[in-house]
Amino acid sequence: GRGFAFQRKQKIERQYRKLLKKGRKVHSQQDNQFTDTYPEHLKHLYLAEEEMLKKQRRAPDDSILSEEKLNKAFCTSQAMKCHYTVLPQDGDENKAKIFFFSPEKSVTTEGKFKKKTSNQKAKEEYEKIKAERARKKEEAEKRKQQREAAQRLYKQKKMEAYKILSKKTKRGQPNLNLQMEFLLQKIQQNT
């Protein structure tokens, strides 16, 4: 049966699943620490720092080359024009590069698309929703106009039929000749 041991086992399994969930949440928070929690105007600095840390973990001996790539990435992300010159240091010509940033000259990013921020995504979503609402409103307005036109036409036809069918003779009797002509026209229109 399902005695106290089974219930204890289920309780322990539930607690274990809760711990696993908490662990997943902690990892997801650590992954997003550079991108989500920092203010927009400082985000590029934290992203650059993250890149630098990743590259230091991968290849500590290629630190100058990774800094060079990092500076180029930083430069393109800031939409600044970068100039760099090669200066030899202690006889080592390949490793010594100095970068000069000139912020007054801006250039467009070269074919690379930046990742959209949450604010930009929200704006795009808002624009889509706004356009969809405008389109729906326009369609509703068209349907309303068509319905009103159809109702006017229907009322006009009905009024004409009423005038014909309600005509009386001099003595107040219904005019059967007009009624018969009206029925004849109706039959001719249907066939």
N, C-alpha and C positions, 0 to 999 in steps of 0.2 A: 503494500500500500504506500500511501503518501503520508508518512509520519513526520515527526519533528526533524529528522535528519534531512529529508527531502526539502522541507521548507527552509532550513538553514542553508542548504546548498543553493537554493534559488536566491536567497537574500545575498549571499556572498557573490553570486554571479551578477546580480543587479549592481552591487557596489563596485565591482570590477568594471562593468560597462560605464558607470558614471565616471570612474577615474580615467578610463580611456577617452571619454568625451572631453573631460577637462584638459587632458594632455593635448588633444587635437586643437582645442581653442587656444591654448598657450602657444603652440607652434605657429598657428595662423597669425597671432598677434605679433610674434617675433618677426615673421616674414614681412609684415606690412609696416614695420617700424620706420623705415626710411621714406616710404612713399605716402602713407595716409595721414600720419599724425602731425606732420610739420606744416607750417604755413606756406602758402603758395609762393610768396616772394623769396623764400629761403630754400625751397625744395631742391633747386639745382645744386646747391652746395652739399646737401645731404646725399643726393644721388651720386655726386662726384666722389664724396668720401666713401660711400659704399663700394663704388667701382674700385677705388684705390685699395680698400681692405681686401676685396675679393682677389685682386691681382697679386697682392702681397702674399696671400695664402697659397696661391698657385705656384708662382715662380719668384722666390726671393732674390735670385741672382740677376734677373732681368728687370730690376726695379727701375732703372733709369728709362729703359724702353717703355715700360708700362706707364711711367709718369708722362712720357712723351705722348702716348696714345690717349691717356687720361686728359692731358691738357688740350689735345686736339678735339676730343669729345666735348670737353667743357667749353671750348671756343665755339664749336658749331651749335651747341645747345644755347649759348648766350647770344647767338646771331652777331658775333663780333668778328672783325677781320683780324686774323692772327698773322704776325710776321715772326719768323724765327731765324736765327743765324747760328751757324755752327762755329763754335770756338773751341780750339783744342785746350785741354787741361792736362798737364803733366804728361804730355806725349800721347795721350789717348784721344784720338780724333773722333772715334765713332760714338763715344758715350756722352760727350759734353754738348748739350744743346740748350740754348737759352731762349725763352719765349717772351715776346713783347706783345701785350694786348693793347689795342687801340679801340676804346669803346665808342668813339665818335663816328667811326665808319661801321655801318651795319651791312651785313650780307644775308641773303636768304639761305636756308639750309639746302644742302646739295642733294636733293632727291630722297632724303630721309624724312619720313613722317614721324613727328613727335607723337608720343602717346597722349591721348586726350585726358585731361584732368576730369575729376568728377564734376566740377562746375561746368566745364564745356559739354560734357555728356548730358548734364541736366538741362543746359540751355538748348541743346539739339533736340532732346526729348520734348521740351516745352514747345519748341517751334513745330515739331511734327504734330503734337497734340493740337496746337493752335490752328495749323493748316487743315487738319482733319475736321476740327469743329467748324471752320469756315466752309469747308466743302459740304459737310452735312447740312449746315444752315442754308447754303445756297440751293442744295437739292430739295430741302423742305420747302423753301420759298417757291421753287419751280412747281413742285407738286401742288402747293396751295393755289398758285395761279391757275394751273390746269384744272383743278377741281372747281374753282370759282367760275372759270369760263364754261366748263361743262354744266354747272348748275344754272348759269344765266341762259345758256342755250336751251336746256330742259324746261326752264320756267317760261321762256318765250314761246316754245312750241306748245306747251300746255295751255298758255293764255290764248294762243290762236285757236286751238281746238275748242277751248271753252267758249270763245266768242262765237265760233261757228255753230256749236251744238246748243248754245243757249238763246239763239235768235228765235224770236216769236213772230207769228203772223199778226195782222191788225187786230184780230179778235183774242190774242193772247195764247193761241195754241202753238206748240212746238213746230218749227219749220222742218218738216220731214224731208223735203227736197234737198236742203242744204246738208242735212245729216247723212243722206244717202250718198251725196257727192263726196263728202268727207270720208266716209267708209270706203268708197271706190278709190279715192286717192291713196288711202292707207294701204289697200290691197295691192295697188299698182306699185307702190314704193317697195313693198316687201318682196315682190316677185321680180 
